[in-house]
Structure formats: C-alpha cells, structure tokens
Amino acid sequence: MRLSTRARYAVRAMIDLAANAGNAPVTRDEIARRQAISPLYLSQILAHLSRAGLVASSKGPGGGYHLTRPPAEISVAEIMDAVGETTEPAPCIVRPGSKCDVRSCKLVDTCAAHLLWQRLSDTISDTLASASLADLCASVQPCAESNRAPARRSTRSASG
C-alpha cells in the first residue's frame, strides 16, 4: 500500500500548522516553503481540509490558515478522509463511504487471504485514528497548542 502525495502533503501541512500557529494564522506560502510543496497544489489540499472543517482561513493582511481544533483533537485518519485517501490494502476490503467495490472480487466469501487483508486494514485504520497531530509534532518539536514559542530540545541528560 502506498499513500498518495496529496495525503502525505496534507499531513505535513497540518503538522506545520500545529507547530507554527502561535498567535497568528500561517500563510499558505510559509507552509509551502517550509514543506517544499507547490503553493498551488497546497491550495487544493487546504481547500479539502477547509471543507472538512479541519482548518479555517482569514483573508487580508495578517491572514492565513489556522487549525479549527487543538492538535490533540485532530487525528491523522481525519486528515486522510478529508483529502479522500483510501487505506484499504485490497479492493475486497470496504469501509463505510469507500469507493472500493466488493463485487470486484468474486472470491471474497471463500478467499483465505481476505481475513489477513481485513486485519491489516483494521490495524491501519486504528493506527491512523489513534495518532493525533499533537503526537506527530511532539516527536519533532512541541506544537503551538498554547501561545508559546516552541521549546528547544536538549540533548543533554538532566544529571550532567
């Protein structure tokens, strides 16, 4: 299984928003520059995220994008859904709202591998649903959940 570029970029853009929000909205061009994403392509992704209610924008001087909820309340699964990413490993695995068609496999009722694909799909879904933006950006740098500057991580131990 391979995730689409759109899905990968959407997750990166959302992490960028979570990590860089502070007091002011973040512009599309700032995200695009930091994440090495085409600004026009990022506009399309941000439109999907906005329609899904994950980000909101403000226009004019000082405008840009911001998360609509705290990073800890936004799952990677929501981001994937917003941009239309499917994570089913086989066409016979159908999730609610999925574009996959169970009729594409005539062996779905007798296939020995179907249970494996279902378990894999469930594991992927559970992992994406349990991973929040706060989890992801905390592994790199603290998210801007409060209006504070990101703290630097020390590589020294407390004892010395």
N, C-alpha and C positions, 0 to 999 in steps of 0.2 A: 504494500500500500504506500502510496506517495501523496502527500498533501500538495494542493495547488499552490502556486506562487501567491495568489490572492489571499489564501488562508494564512500562509506564513507571514506575509506582509501585514495583514490585519492584526495578527497577534503582536508583531513587533511594534506597530503603530500604537496599539493600546498600551503596551508596556511603556513606550516612550511618553505617552500622555500621563500615565500614572506616575512615572518617575520625574517628570519635568513640569508638572502643572503649577505647583506653588500657588501664588495669589492670582496669577493672570492666565488667560487662555493661551494655548500654544498654537502657533500658526502652522498651517499645512507645510509651508516651505521649511520651517525649522525641523519638523518631523522628517520630511523628505531628505533634507541634508544629513541629519544625524543617522538616518536609517538607510541611506543610499537607495531610495525608492524614487522613481519618476514622480514629480509633483502631479502630473495629470492622472497617472494611474492611482496615486494615493487619493486624489479627489474622488474617484469612483469608489474606492474602498471606504472612505469616510462617509460617503453618501449611504452605502449599505449599513454601516454602523449607526448612522444617524436615524435611518428608517427603523432600525431595530430598537432604538431608544437607548443605546449604549453611550453615545456621545451627543453633545449638542454644540451648536456653533453660535458665535456672535459676529456680526459684521462691523466694519468700520475700523477706525484707529483703535488699537488695543484689542482687536477682535481675534478670534481663533477658535479652537476646539477645546472642550473640557469633558471629562467623564461625567455621566449623569448620576452615578452612584460611587461610593467608596470602592477602591480597588479590591478590597477583600470580599465584596459582594458581587463581583463580576467574574464568572467562570470562563475558562477557555472554550468550553462547549458552547456557551452563548455567542462568543465571537465567531466560532466556526459556523454556527447556524446562521448568524447574521449575513455572512458572505456566501452562503449556500454550499458550504463544504460538506461532502458526504464522507463518512469514515468507515463505511461498511467494507470489509475485506473481500466480499464476494457478492455477486448480483442476487444470490438467493437470500441474503440477509436483508430484511426490510424493516425499517424503523418508521414510526408514525411520521408522515409528511415526506418520506423518502421518495426519490424519483426512480428507485430501483423497482423492477417488475419481477415478482416471484414466478410468473409464467415463463420467464426466460430460461428457467431450468426445469426440465421435465423430470429430474431425479430428486427433487427437493424432499420428497417423502421417504425415499429409500437411500439417500446418499449418506455414506458412512462419514464423510468429511464435514457434512452440514453442521453437526454438533460442535466440531472444532471451530468452524468459521463463526458460529453463533457465540461461543465462549470468547473468542478473540474480539469480536465486535463489542460484546458486553464489557470486556476489560478496557478497551479503548474508550468507550463511552464513559465508564466510571472514572477513568483517569482524567479525561478532559473535564468532566463535571466537577471533580474534586479539586482541580487546580485553579486557583484564583490569580488574578493579576498581581495581588499583593504577594502571593507565594513566589511568582516568577521574578518580579523585580527585586524582591528582598534577597534573592540569591546573587544578584549583581550589585545592587545598591538599594538603600531604603527608598520606598515610594513616597511621594509627597502627599500622604494622607492628611497630615496636618500641614499648616502653612509654614513649614520649616525647610531650611536648605538641607539637601542630602548630606548625611554624616559620612566622614571618611572612615573606611575600614582599616583597622590597624592589623599589621601582620605580626606584631609582637605579642607575646603572651602577657598576661597581667602580672606574672611573677618576675618578669625581667627581661 
